[in-house]
Amino acid sequence: MSIYWFEQTQASVPEHDKWLAETELVVLGQLCVPKRRADWRLGRWTAKSAVASVLQLPARSQSFKEIEILADDSGAPKAYVSRNPAAISISLSHRDGVAACSLTQSIGPLGCDLELIEARDEAFVQDYFTAEEQVLIAQRVDGKRDQLVTTLWSAKESALKALRVGLRADTRSVEVSLQDTPRACGDKNGENESDSLSPWSATWQPLRAHCHDGQALYGWWLCSANLIRTLVTASVTKPPAILAIGS
């Protein structure tokens, strides 16, 4: 199974809404907060762009109107093409003006997440992380604690999305283990241009999520430009192929 990763920024989203389907325009009309509207439009544009790329559909407004990204009963996004369910699985996330869509050409568990690396206090760790994860975090004293906490948290979000329960479930119901990073993730203003996220300069690293019911989920994580990216599926896969980054 191949997994794809697609990112876009607000700068890539058209100002008009001609690329939205009628069903999507109804949802957009119910969103009154400007930031919520902007994030929702960015997520839909990113998802439609990813679906069009993988299914080799024309990347223009009229074609995008035929691609609908609607929420299913669990709240997870589901893709339709010409009002028929597409034989793909997608997951969406957005943070700090960036939206990401992970996609597979099969039906099955899939979750992705974007998180900005930031400080989280001990109360947060004690409330949302398992005992084993707390030990791992406590051992990190080399200045990378915030990166580790953010990565574990993001992987939990991806796993809970893949399970179609989201943050309605206890985050301690999944325990994350991951491969260590060889270097800290730089901030946006401190990185060299060559260190920004691209298929050649960033390395995806494996992770596992162990569920309280015994189920195991598998995935990947990546750190670049002070953002953590994670995705989780039900089986071991190759690292995701990056379809597009930025505007």
C-alpha positions as a Python dict, from the first residue, in 0.01 Angstrom:
ca = {
    (1, 'M'): (0, 0, 0),
    (2, 'S'): (136, 340, -103),
    (3, 'I'): (76, 647, 113),
    (4, 'Y'): (90, 1003, -17),
    (5, 'W'): (144, 1330, 168),
    (6, 'F'): (33, 1666, 31),
    (7, 'E'): (72, 2012, 190),
    (8, 'Q'): (-53, 2356, 95),
    (9, 'T'): (-59, 2702, 253),
    (10, 'Q'): (-320, 2978, 254),
    (11, 'A'): (-139, 3147, -35),
    (12, 'S'): (-235, 2858, -265),
    (13, 'V'): (-612, 2882, -202),
    (14, 'P'): (-817, 3079, -459),
    (15, 'E'): (-1008, 3379, -325),
    (16, 'H'): (-1326, 3264, -503),
    (17, 'D'): (-1535, 2958, -411),
    (18, 'K'): (-1602, 2825, -761),
    (19, 'W'): (-1401, 2512, -681),
    (20, 'L'): (-1634, 2409, -395),
    (21, 'A'): (-1925, 2170, -449),
    (22, 'E'): (-2277, 2275, -351),
    (23, 'T'): (-2270, 2049, -45),
    (24, 'E'): (-1945, 2209, 66),
    (25, 'L'): (-2080, 2561, 15),
    (26, 'V'): (-2359, 2474, 259),
    (27, 'V'): (-2103, 2373, 522),
    (28, 'L'): (-1893, 2683, 455),
    (29, 'G'): (-2201, 2903, 500),
    (30, 'Q'): (-2242, 2769, 853),
    (31, 'L'): (-1893, 2879, 957),
    (32, 'C'): (-1902, 3232, 1095),
    (33, 'V'): (-1557, 3273, 1248),
    (34, 'P'): (-1311, 3402, 982),
    (35, 'K'): (-1019, 3184, 1096),
    (36, 'R'): (-1239, 2875, 1105),
    (37, 'R'): (-1360, 2951, 752),
    (38, 'A'): (-1005, 3006, 627),
    (39, 'D'): (-877, 2684, 785),
    (40, 'W'): (-1171, 2486, 649),
    (41, 'R'): (-1120, 2621, 294),
    (42, 'L'): (-747, 2549, 315),
    (43, 'G'): (-814, 2192, 426),
    (44, 'R'): (-1062, 2131, 144),
    (45, 'W'): (-833, 2283, -117),
    (46, 'T'): (-545, 2066, 4),
    (47, 'A'): (-755, 1749, 7),
    (48, 'K'): (-901, 1814, -338),
    (49, 'S'): (-554, 1885, -476),
    (50, 'A'): (-425, 1558, -330),
    (51, 'V'): (-719, 1354, -462),
    (52, 'A'): (-687, 1510, -809),
    (53, 'S'): (-315, 1438, -815),
    (54, 'V'): (-342, 1073, -711),
    (55, 'L'): (-647, 1001, -931),
    (56, 'Q'): (-496, 1199, -1220),
    (57, 'L'): (-788, 1439, -1248),
    (58, 'P'): (-754, 1787, -1401),
    (59, 'A'): (-642, 2048, -1148),
    (60, 'R'): (-895, 2319, -1227),
    (61, 'S'): (-1199, 2468, -1054),
    (62, 'Q'): (-1463, 2278, -1253),
    (63, 'S'): (-1292, 1944, -1184),
    (64, 'F'): (-1254, 2034, -817),
    (65, 'K'): (-1630, 2093, -794),
    (66, 'E'): (-1674, 1724, -880),
    (67, 'I'): (-1453, 1627, -585),
    (68, 'E'): (-1639, 1651, -254),
    (69, 'I'): (-1472, 1619, 84),
    (70, 'L'): (-1748, 1551, 336),
    (71, 'A'): (-1748, 1432, 697),
    (72, 'D'): (-1875, 1081, 766),
    (73, 'D'): (-2069, 978, 1076),
    (74, 'S'): (-1751, 974, 1286),
    (75, 'G'): (-1650, 1320, 1165),
    (76, 'A'): (-1362, 1185, 953),
    (77, 'P'): (-1327, 1323, 599),
    (78, 'K'): (-1444, 1110, 308),
    (79, 'A'): (-1381, 1181, -61),
    (80, 'Y'): (-1642, 1162, -335),
    (81, 'V'): (-1590, 1203, -709),
    (82, 'S'): (-1896, 1289, -919),
    (83, 'R'): (-2104, 1209, -606),
    (84, 'N'): (-1969, 853, -586),
    (85, 'P'): (-1748, 742, -295),
    (86, 'A'): (-1387, 734, -407),
    (87, 'A'): (-1193, 412, -339),
    (88, 'I'): (-940, 599, -126),
    (89, 'S'): (-884, 690, 237),
    (90, 'I'): (-785, 1042, 339),
    (91, 'S'): (-700, 1227, 657),
    (92, 'L'): (-661, 1601, 710),
    (93, 'S'): (-484, 1830, 954),
    (94, 'H'): (-389, 2198, 967),
    (95, 'R'): (-171, 2411, 1189),
    (96, 'D'): (9, 2744, 1172),
    (97, 'G'): (-118, 2831, 823),
    (98, 'V'): (-31, 2490, 675),
    (99, 'A'): (-271, 2208, 582),
    (100, 'A'): (-176, 1848, 518),
    (101, 'C'): (-362, 1561, 357),
    (102, 'S'): (-250, 1198, 375),
    (103, 'L'): (-406, 962, 122),
    (104, 'T'): (-404, 595, 22),
    (105, 'Q'): (-571, 426, -273),
    (106, 'S'): (-743, 174, -47),
    (107, 'I'): (-1009, 177, 222),
    (108, 'G'): (-879, 136, 574),
    (109, 'P'): (-760, 314, 889),
    (110, 'L'): (-558, 628, 821),
    (111, 'G'): (-481, 931, 1035),
    (112, 'C'): (-246, 1226, 999),
    (113, 'D'): (-158, 1527, 1210),
    (114, 'L'): (41, 1850, 1203),
    (115, 'E'): (169, 2008, 1525),
    (116, 'L'): (378, 2315, 1597),
    (117, 'I'): (663, 2241, 1838),
    (118, 'E'): (591, 2436, 2155),
    (119, 'A'): (640, 2405, 2530),
    (120, 'R'): (391, 2193, 2723),
    (121, 'D'): (406, 2174, 3102),
    (122, 'E'): (423, 1872, 3330),
    (123, 'A'): (49, 1885, 3403),
    (124, 'F'): (-18, 1831, 3031),
    (125, 'V'): (220, 1535, 3021),
    (126, 'Q'): (67, 1375, 3330),
    (127, 'D'): (-289, 1420, 3202),
    (128, 'Y'): (-245, 1288, 2847),
    (129, 'F'): (51, 1048, 2837),
    (130, 'T'): (94, 692, 2959),
    (131, 'A'): (335, 603, 3238),
    (132, 'E'): (589, 466, 2988),
    (133, 'E'): (568, 779, 2775),
    (134, 'Q'): (614, 996, 3084),
    (135, 'V'): (932, 808, 3172),
    (136, 'L'): (1063, 859, 2818),
    (137, 'I'): (990, 1231, 2836),
    (138, 'A'): (1150, 1266, 3181),
    (139, 'Q'): (1471, 1113, 3046),
    (140, 'R'): (1501, 1376, 2773),
    (141, 'V'): (1721, 1648, 2917),
    (142, 'D'): (1914, 1759, 2608),
    (143, 'G'): (1688, 2043, 2503),
    (144, 'K'): (1469, 1828, 2278),
    (145, 'R'): (1193, 1768, 2532),
    (146, 'D'): (942, 1995, 2356),
    (147, 'Q'): (1007, 1820, 2025),
    (148, 'L'): (960, 1476, 2183),
    (149, 'V'): (637, 1573, 2363),
    (150, 'T'): (499, 1727, 2043),
    (151, 'T'): (590, 1421, 1835),
    (152, 'L'): (429, 1178, 2079),
    (153, 'W'): (119, 1396, 2103),
    (154, 'S'): (90, 1427, 1725),
    (155, 'A'): (126, 1050, 1681),
    (156, 'K'): (-152, 998, 1936),
    (157, 'E'): (-378, 1233, 1740),
    (158, 'S'): (-301, 1047, 1417),
    (159, 'A'): (-369, 710, 1580),
    (160, 'L'): (-702, 825, 1726),
    (161, 'K'): (-802, 963, 1386),
    (162, 'A'): (-715, 628, 1227),
    (163, 'L'): (-936, 460, 1488),
    (164, 'R'): (-1212, 713, 1400),
    (165, 'V'): (-1259, 823, 1759),
    (166, 'G'): (-1045, 1138, 1768),
    (167, 'L'): (-995, 1319, 2095),
    (168, 'R'): (-1327, 1184, 2221),
    (169, 'A'): (-1117, 890, 2341),
    (170, 'D'): (-864, 892, 2624),
    (171, 'T'): (-524, 978, 2472),
    (172, 'R'): (-369, 727, 2715),
    (173, 'S'): (-557, 448, 2534),
    (174, 'V'): (-273, 449, 2280),
    (175, 'E'): (96, 436, 2365),
    (176, 'V'): (347, 561, 2108),
    (177, 'S'): (701, 440, 2048),
    (178, 'L'): (926, 599, 1789),
    (179, 'Q'): (1276, 608, 1652),
    (180, 'D'): (1487, 894, 1787),
    (181, 'T'): (1580, 1189, 1570),
    (182, 'P'): (1948, 1254, 1490),
    (183, 'R'): (1912, 1631, 1529),
    (184, 'A'): (1676, 1891, 1664),
    (185, 'C'): (1412, 2040, 1440),
    (186, 'G'): (1511, 2399, 1362),
    (187, 'D'): (1274, 2692, 1387),
    (188, 'K'): (1135, 2871, 1084),
    (189, 'N'): (1371, 3165, 1102),
    (190, 'G'): (1682, 2968, 1185),
    (191, 'E'): (1689, 2703, 914),
    (192, 'N'): (1879, 2720, 590),
    (193, 'E'): (1671, 2707, 275),
    (194, 'S'): (1812, 2361, 202),
    (195, 'D'): (1684, 2242, 540),
    (196, 'S'): (1318, 2311, 461),
    (197, 'L'): (1079, 2023, 401),
    (198, 'S'): (1126, 1853, 64),
    (199, 'P'): (1142, 1495, -62),
    (200, 'W'): (1523, 1515, -52),
    (201, 'S'): (1608, 1705, 267),
    (202, 'A'): (1370, 1553, 525),
    (203, 'T'): (1365, 1195, 648),
    (204, 'W'): (1053, 1014, 764),
    (205, 'Q'): (1112, 789, 1064),
    (206, 'P'): (894, 498, 1183),
    (207, 'L'): (659, 489, 1479),
    (208, 'R'): (419, 244, 1638),
    (209, 'A'): (102, 304, 1838),
    (210, 'H'): (-5, 29, 2077),
    (211, 'C'): (-376, 38, 2163),
    (212, 'H'): (-517, -69, 2500),
    (213, 'D'): (-720, -341, 2328),
    (214, 'G'): (-402, -502, 2189),
    (215, 'Q'): (-425, -358, 1839),
    (216, 'A'): (-104, -223, 1685),
    (217, 'L'): (-90, 67, 1442),
    (218, 'Y'): (209, 171, 1233),
    (219, 'G'): (322, 498, 1090),
    (220, 'W'): (581, 765, 1022),
    (221, 'W'): (690, 1098, 1165),
    (222, 'L'): (892, 1385, 1030),
    (223, 'C'): (1023, 1711, 1176),
    (224, 'S'): (1097, 2021, 969),
    (225, 'A'): (1042, 2397, 989),
    (226, 'N'): (936, 2364, 1356),
    (227, 'L'): (642, 2144, 1256),
    (228, 'I'): (590, 1778, 1338),
    (229, 'R'): (414, 1563, 1078),
    (230, 'T'): (277, 1219, 1170),
    (231, 'L'): (62, 959, 997),
    (232, 'V'): (-68, 622, 1113),
    (233, 'T'): (-218, 322, 934),
    (234, 'A'): (-313, -35, 1024),
    (235, 'S'): (-13, -196, 850),
    (236, 'V'): (356, -142, 789),
    (237, 'T'): (415, 70, 479),
    (238, 'K'): (695, 246, 299),
    (239, 'P'): (750, 613, 392),
    (240, 'P'): (491, 843, 233),
    (241, 'A'): (556, 996, -106),
    (242, 'I'): (545, 1375, -92),
    (243, 'L'): (323, 1505, -372),
    (244, 'A'): (359, 1879, -314),
    (245, 'I'): (478, 2122, -50),
    (246, 'G'): (386, 2488, -6),
    (247, 'S'): (187, 2710, -237),
}
